[in-house]
C-alpha cells in the first residue's frame, strides 16, 4: 500500500514561491488502478516525482508498505525504489540501444546475472506482446510499441507498483485502447498496483477503479471512479467530464 500524508512541495519561480503540492493526503491499496487527473500545471507530475523521490517534498510522509521512504537511508531507499516502476510520458528509452538492452538496463544496474536477465527480458517482452522486437531499436518502433518497451522496462525488477505519467498522451485512439488494456492485464495477472497520472478522463474511465482530481496542488475530489463520474461535486471535475464550465 502507498499512503501519502500532508505532502507539500514548493518551487522558487521568477515571481516568487509557487506551491505545486499543498497538503496532499491519499491511500492507494494493493491491486488498485488509481487515476490522478487534472489540468496541465495542476500538480500531477510533481506528485509522481515526489512519490518516486525524483523530487524531494518539502514536508509530509510517503509510506510504502508502512515505511516512510523520506526517512530511509541510501541503501534502504534503493531497495524501496525497486518496489516502484515508472513509465515516463515520453518513454525515456535509450535510443542507441536495442529493445532487449533497454529492458535489461535496470536489471544490470541491480546486479542480476546475465542468464537471469536474458530470461526475464524474454518473459517481459512476451508479456507486453512485442517478443519479436527484441533486436529492434526504438526509432524503428511505433509510439505504442515504444510505450510497451517502457512498460516492460518498468516491470523489470518485479515492482509492487507501476507509476505511469500520461501513458497515452502521445498515442492514437486505437493504440491508447491497446495500452490501457495491457495495463489492465498486468494489474490482473501480476496484482500490480498501478497509478495513472493523466488529463484524459476516458483513460481513467476505461481502467481505473479509483480516481482523485487535483487542482492547484490540492485534491478537490476523490473516490470510486464510478461514483465520481456519476456524481461529480467539484467544478473542475465537471469541466473535465465536459458537463460544466470554469
Buried (B, 14 or more C-beta within 10 A) or exposed (E): BBBBBEBBBBEEEEEEEEBBBBBBBBBBEEBBBBBBBBBEEBBBBBBBBBBBBEBEBBEBBBBBEEBBBBEBEEEEBEEBBBBBBBBBBEBBBBEEBBBBBBBBBBBEEEEBEEEEBBEBBBEBBEBBBBBEBBEBBBEEBEBBBBBBBBBBBBBBBEBBBBBBBBBBBBBEEEBBBBBBEBBBEBBEEBEBBBBBBBBBBEBBBBBBBBBBBBBBBBBBBBBEBEEBBEEBEBBBBBBBBEEEEE
